[in-house]
Amino acid sequence: MKRRLSEWEPREPDTPPGYLPRYAAQIASAARGAILPKEEG
């Protein structure tokens, strides 16, 4: 187990950078349909 742990490297995240903070800041409640408004621009 120690050998496997010492050789382990975390993988790159699947989500683009900045997506999760935007999602967390802008997601609507489940009562409103849990929608994520489109970005303007």
Protein Blocks (a to p, Z undefined) as FASTA:
>chain_A
ZZmmmmpccdddfbdghklmmmmmmoccfknopaacddeZZ
